[in-house]
């Protein structure tokens, strides 16, 4: 199972769960993981920590998120 995915294919992170620009940081106390957008580092149009689930994103590129 990929990060951010639950059984049945539902991804609480939305598009970030399969975006190559996403960076996943585990919550230090076992809560929900932090999802950072890698595009935010070079383009201010993207939020650094987007509100989840992300349902639309012009910068989404399919791939595995970085851990």
N, C-alpha and C positions, 0 to 999 in steps of 0.2 A: 504494500500500500504506500502511495506517495505521501510526502508531508502535506498536512492540511486536508487530507482526504479521509472520509468516513466510509463505512461499508455502504453499498448501494450507489456509489459514484458521486454523492453529494460532497462538494468541497466548500467548507466554511470560509475559506480564503477567496473563493471565486476564481477568477482568471489567474490570480497570482499563484495558485497551486500548481499550475503547469506553465509558468512563464520563466524564460531563461534570465530575465532581469531581476527576479525576486530573490531576496536573501532572507533565509529563515533563521531566527535566533530563538532557541528554547527559553521559555519563561523560567527564571531562576527558582521559583517555588512550585513548579509543576502546573501553572496555569496555562492559558492559551498562548501559543508561540507568537513572537513578534515577526511581522512581515514587513521588510523594508524594500522599497523600490530602488533598484540600481540606477534607473534612468534619472532619478531625482538629483543625483550627483552632478549631472551635466546639463540638465534641462529643468528650469524652475517650474515648468508647467505641470510636472509630476510631483505629487506629495511624497515626502520621504517615507512616512508611515500611513498608507492609504486606509480609509475606513473600509472595513471588511463586511460583507463580501464584495469584491470588485466585480461588477457585472459588465462594465464597458471600459475599455482602455485602448486608445489609439496606438499606444506603444507596446501592446502585448505581442510577444513572439513566443510561440510554443517551444518548450524545452524544460529541462529539469531545473528547479530552483537551486541556488547555491546554499550550502549549509554552513 
